[in-house]
Amino acid sequence: MTQPSPTPQAVERLRALGDRELLAFFSEVTSKASRELLRVLPSVDGFRKESAASLPKRKQALLHHFLKKGGAPKANKERADLAYYYLWRAWAEQHLKDVEGLAALLDAIE
């Protein structure tokens, strides 16, 4: 499965939203789906990687990857893109679940 990276224009739109709006979007993903995201979100010092308590801090770390001037460091960019994609897909599956053909459409994007 190959996830598309956000285009530079998409990253600029994310930055234009601001941190409160992006964090609110990240928080709309339920904790059940968020637990599945623990494997792709950036790690945070002081928390175990699989700890649910780390989830808000790890979402915040992902947010900083997108809001930082120049984006995430090259080594972390692919992981940040993957984590954002999984958050976006989890959000879409939760909030757009009644849209006919959604799963097929999302799979086609990949």
C-alpha positions in Angstrom: 0.0 0.0 0.0 1.5 3.3 -1.1 0.1 6.5 0.6 0.4 9.7 -1.3 2.5 12.5 0.3 0.8 15.8 0.7 1.7 18.3 -2.1 3.5 21.5 -1.1 0.1 23.3 -1.7 -1.7 20.9 0.7 1.0 21.5 3.4 0.6 25.3 3.0 -3.2 24.9 3.4 -2.5 22.8 6.6 -0.2 25.5 7.9 -2.8 28.2 7.1 -5.4 26.4 9.2 -3.3 26.8 12.3 -2.6 24.5 15.2 -5.9 24.7 17.0 -7.9 23.7 14.0 -5.5 20.9 13.1 -5.4 19.6 16.6 -9.2 19.7 16.7 -9.3 17.6 13.5 -6.8 15.1 15.0 -9.0 14.9 18.1 -12.1 14.0 16.0 -10.6 10.6 15.3 -12.0 8.2 18.0 -9.7 6.7 20.6 -10.3 3.2 19.1 -8.9 4.3 15.7 -6.3 6.4 17.5 -4.9 3.4 19.3 -4.3 1.8 15.9 -2.5 5.0 14.9 0.0 4.6 17.8 2.3 2.6 15.5 2.7 5.4 13.0 2.5 8.6 15.0 5.8 10.3 16.0 7.3 9.1 19.3 7.6 11.4 22.3 10.3 11.4 24.9 9.0 10.3 28.3 6.2 8.1 27.0 6.1 4.4 26.0 5.4 4.0 22.3 2.2 2.0 22.8 0.9 4.1 25.7 -2.5 5.6 25.2 -1.5 8.4 27.5 1.1 9.4 24.9 -1.6 9.9 22.2 -2.3 13.6 22.7 1.4 14.4 22.8 2.1 12.3 19.8 -0.7 14.1 17.8 0.9 17.3 18.9 4.3 16.1 17.6 2.7 15.3 14.3 1.2 18.7 14.2 4.6 20.3 14.7 6.0 18.4 11.8 3.5 20.2 9.5 3.6 23.6 11.1 7.4 23.8 11.3 9.0 26.0 8.6 10.5 23.8 6.0 8.4 20.8 7.2 9.6 17.7 9.0 13.3 16.8 8.9 13.8 14.6 5.8 14.2 11.4 8.0 10.9 12.1 9.6 8.9 13.4 6.6 7.8 10.0 5.3 6.7 8.8 8.7 4.8 12.1 9.3 3.1 11.9 5.9 2.1 8.3 6.7 0.7 9.2 10.1 -1.2 12.2 8.7 -2.6 9.9 5.9 -3.8 7.3 8.5 -5.4 10.1 10.6 -7.1 11.5 7.5 -8.3 8.0 6.4 -9.6 7.1 9.9 -11.4 10.4 10.1 -13.0 9.8 6.7 -14.1 6.3 7.5 -15.7 7.5 10.8 -17.4 10.6 9.6 -18.2 9.7 6.0 -19.0 6.0 6.6 -22.4 6.3 4.9 -20.9 7.5 1.6 -21.4 4.7 -0.9 -18.2 3.4 -2.3 -16.0 5.3 0.2 -13.7 2.4 0.9 -13.2 1.7 -2.8 -12.5 5.4 -3.4 -9.9 5.6 -0.6 -8.3 2.4 -1.8 -8.1 3.8 -5.3 -6.2 6.8 -4.0 -3.5 4.5 -2.7 
